Amino acid sequence: MSVQRPTYTFEGLPVAGVESGTNLLVTGPALGGIRELTLRLLLRSTEREGTLFVTADTDGRATLEDYEALGGQIDFARVGVVDCTEEGVDDEVHNVHAVGSPADLTGIGIEFSSLYERLHANGAERVRTGVYTLSPFVVYAPTKAVFRFVHTLTGRIRTADGLGVCAIDPGTVDDQTLSSIAQAFDGQVELREESGECAVRVRGLSDQPEGWQPVDLDV
């Protein structure tokens, strides 16, 4: 009997591969390596994969530069950004689509759907979607609207057999809000940093390493 290999794998991280349609909530301090961890979870493992960023903390071009610096393969037919920062501008050359504010959840959803379909049309058999981070959405938009947005986003990713990786700093939201947001995800990747040493723990998913696992991140 053959064992089916997981669809999405994460080279160099203590996180086992996951199946199509999985959504992960990455939690940890903003200054504790969570950005690098999120970007590394989004690294394409094959040319048949695409990557789509929804960025609210850092503009689209900077996000692409950071992704490439970590080893990300930049192919603008299959890599794109929905830029939700207030400083964001459209950049067709680098496949960056600006919305203008984390409060415009409807506009973000429209751009996400359009770009997701474009990546598939350009040959991406499956797409990794990363949201960095959810914190500005909670700050700028009504809480109930954010819940609906997150549930809709993860639902679309699940239906399309994609991978969702959404980051949030627990220190920026109350426990009830974080708990409600977490319900939209299949599992959590928790990050902690103590004295410059980072470790991750995966919760809610089967066949994952148990307990805290050391991970090398630039903090």
C-alpha positions in Angstrom: 0.0 0.0 0.0 1.5 3.3 -1.1 1.5 6.3 1.2 0.3 9.6 -0.4 2.8 12.4 0.0 1.5 15.7 1.4 0.7 18.4 -1.2 2.5 21.3 0.5 5.9 20.8 2.2 8.1 23.2 4.1 11.8 22.7 3.6 14.1 23.7 6.5 11.2 24.2 8.9 10.1 21.8 11.7 6.6 21.6 10.2 5.5 18.5 8.4 3.8 18.7 5.0 0.0 19.3 4.8 -2.7 18.3 2.4 -4.4 20.5 -0.2 -7.0 22.9 1.2 -5.2 23.4 4.5 -5.3 26.8 6.2 -2.7 27.7 8.9 -2.8 30.5 11.4 0.7 31.6 12.4 0.9 33.4 15.8 3.8 35.1 17.4 5.3 38.5 18.3 5.8 40.9 15.4 9.5 41.3 16.3 10.1 37.7 17.0 10.6 36.3 13.5 7.0 35.7 12.5 7.4 37.5 9.2 10.3 35.3 8.1 8.5 32.2 9.3 5.4 33.2 7.3 7.4 33.9 4.1 9.3 30.6 4.4 6.0 28.7 4.7 5.0 30.3 1.4 8.1 29.2 -0.5 7.1 27.5 -3.7 8.4 23.9 -3.8 7.8 23.4 -7.5 7.4 25.6 -10.6 3.8 24.3 -10.8 3.0 26.3 -7.6 2.0 29.9 -7.3 2.2 32.3 -4.4 -0.2 35.1 -3.6 0.5 37.7 -0.9 -2.1 39.8 0.8 0.0 42.3 2.6 -1.2 45.0 5.1 2.0 45.7 7.0 4.7 46.1 4.3 4.2 47.3 0.7 4.1 44.8 -2.2 7.5 45.5 -3.6 9.2 45.1 -0.2 7.3 41.9 0.4 8.5 40.4 -2.9 12.1 41.5 -2.1 12.0 39.8 1.3 10.5 36.7 -0.2 13.2 36.4 -2.9 15.9 37.0 -0.2 14.7 33.9 1.6 14.9 31.8 -1.6 11.5 32.4 -3.1 11.3 31.9 -6.9 10.0 35.1 -8.5 7.9 34.3 -11.5 5.4 37.2 -12.0 3.1 35.0 -14.0 2.6 32.9 -10.9 3.5 35.2 -8.0 1.5 38.3 -7.1 0.5 40.7 -4.4 -2.6 42.4 -3.1 -1.2 45.4 -1.4 -3.5 46.8 1.3 -1.1 49.3 2.7 -2.0 53.0 2.5 1.2 53.6 0.5 0.6 50.8 -2.0 0.5 51.5 -5.7 -0.3 49.3 -8.7 2.7 47.8 -10.3 1.8 45.6 -13.3 5.4 44.7 -14.0 5.7 43.1 -10.5 2.1 41.9 -10.4 1.2 44.1 -7.5 -2.4 45.2 -7.1 -3.1 48.0 -4.7 -6.3 48.4 -2.7 -5.3 51.3 -0.5 -6.5 50.4 3.0 -6.9 47.3 5.2 -10.5 48.6 5.8 -11.6 47.9 2.2 -12.3 44.3 2.7 -14.6 44.1 -0.3 -12.0 45.5 -2.6 -9.4 43.2 -1.1 -11.6 40.2 -1.7 -12.2 41.2 -5.3 -8.5 41.7 -6.1 -7.7 38.4 -4.3 -10.2 36.4 -6.4 -9.1 38.1 -9.7 -5.4 37.5 -9.0 -5.9 33.9 -7.7 -7.7 33.1 -11.0 -4.9 34.8 -13.0 -2.2 32.7 -11.4 -4.2 29.5 -12.1 -4.7 30.6 -15.7 -0.9 31.2 -16.0 -0.2 27.6 -15.1 -0.2 27.5 -11.3 -1.7 24.1 -10.5 -2.0 25.1 -6.8 -1.4 28.4 -4.9 0.0 29.3 -1.6 -1.7 32.4 -0.1 -0.1 34.4 2.6 -1.7 37.2 4.7 0.8 39.3 6.6 -0.7 40.3 8.9 -4.3 40.1 10.0 -3.6 42.6 12.8 -4.2 45.8 10.7 -7.6 44.4 9.5 -8.7 44.1 13.1 -7.6 47.6 13.8 -9.1 49.3 10.7 -12.3 47.3 10.0 -15.3 46.2 12.2 -14.6 42.9 14.0 -17.6 41.1 12.5 -16.5 42.1 9.0 -13.0 40.8 9.6 -14.5 37.5 10.8 -16.5 37.2 7.6 -13.5 38.2 5.4 -11.3 35.5 7.1 -13.9 32.8 6.8 -14.5 33.7 3.1 -10.8 33.8 2.3 -10.0 30.4 4.0 -13.1 28.9 2.4 -12.0 29.9 -1.1 -8.5 28.5 -0.5 -9.9 25.3 0.9 -12.2 24.8 -2.1 -9.4 25.5 -4.6 -7.1 23.0 -2.9 -4.7 25.8 -2.0 -2.7 26.5 1.1 -3.5 29.5 3.4 -0.9 30.9 5.8 -2.2 33.9 7.8 -0.1 35.6 10.5 -1.2 37.6 13.5 0.5 39.0 16.6 -1.6 37.8 19.6 -0.5 40.9 21.4 -2.5 43.1 19.1 -5.9 41.5 19.6 -7.9 40.3 22.6 -8.2 36.6 23.4 -11.9 36.4 22.3 -11.1 37.9 18.9 -8.1 35.7 18.4 -10.2 32.6 19.4 -12.9 33.6 16.9 -10.4 34.1 14.1 -8.7 30.8 14.8 -11.9 28.9 14.2 -11.5 29.5 10.4 -8.2 27.6 10.3 -7.3 23.9 10.3 -4.3 24.4 12.6 -2.0 26.8 14.2 1.8 27.3 14.0 2.8 29.0 17.2 6.1 30.9 17.4 7.9 31.9 20.5 11.2 33.7 21.0 13.3 33.7 24.2 16.8 35.2 24.4 17.1 35.2 20.7 16.2 31.5 20.4 13.1 30.7 18.4 10.8 27.6 18.5 7.6 26.6 16.8 4.8 24.3 17.8 2.0 23.0 15.5 -1.4 22.5 17.0 -4.6 21.1 15.5 -3.0 19.0 12.7 -2.1 15.3 12.7 1.3 13.8 12.0 3.2 16.9 13.2 6.2 17.0 15.5 5.2 17.1 19.1 5.9 20.0 21.4 8.2 22.9 20.8 10.8 22.5 18.0 13.8 24.8 17.6 13.9 26.9 14.4 16.5 29.2 13.0 15.0 32.6 12.3 16.6 36.0 12.0 15.4 37.9 15.1 
